[in-house]
Amino acid sequence: MFIGCFVIINLLAASCKEKKTEAAAIPESVITAFKAKYPDVKDVEWEQEQKGDKTIFEGAFKINGKKTEADFDDEGKFIEEK
C-alpha cells in the first residue's frame, strides 16, 4: 500500500514540474497580458509548468513589499493570483 501511494505521488509531482524561464522565452501574449494587469511591476521572475496538456506561465513579483504570483496560460489568459 505504501509503495503504491509513493509511486502515485511521484507521478503526480512529475506531471506538474516548474522550471525557471527567461523572460525572452515567455510568449508575447503572456507578457502583454501581464503588463496590462500589473503596469507598475518591473521585476518579474518567470516559471513555466505543465498542468496536464496546458502550459502555465507564473510570474513572481512584489506589490507593496508583498510577494505575489500570477498565472497565465500560453494565450495570455489570466488564471489566478496567489
C-alpha positions, -999 to 999 in steps of 0.1 A, spaced: 0 0 0 27 24 10 47 18 -22 17 23 -43 9 56 -27 46 66 -31 45 59 -68 13 78 -74 25 108 -55 57 109 -75 39 106 -108 16 135 -99 46 156 -88 64 148 -121 34 159 -142 34 194 -126 71 204 -126 80 241 -127 111 254 -143 126 289 -143 122 305 -176 139 336 -191 116 365 -199 127 362 -236 111 327 -237 77 339 -225 51 342 -252 43 378 -262 6 373 -253 16 365 -217 39 395 -214 12 418 -229 -15 404 -205 8 407 -175 18 443 -183 -19 452 -187 -28 437 -154 3 449 -135 15 480 -153 38 492 -125 56 459 -119 91 458 -134 110 430 -118 94 396 -126 108 361 -123 91 336 -146 85 299 -142 69 276 -167 50 245 -158 29 218 -174 -5 210 -159 -18 182 -180 -17 193 -216 -16 230 -207 15 252 -203 12 277 -175 34 307 -170 38 320 -135 52 355 -128 66 361 -93 69 397 -82 63 421 -53 35 446 -49 38 470 -19 65 446 -5 43 416 -6 54 386 -27 28 378 -53 25 352 -81 2 354 -111 -5 326 -135 -14 329 -172 -20 303 -199 1 304 -231 -25 326 -248 -22 352 -221 -54 344 -203 -51 353 -166 -58 322 -144 -51 333 -108 -32 354 -84 -15 338 -53 
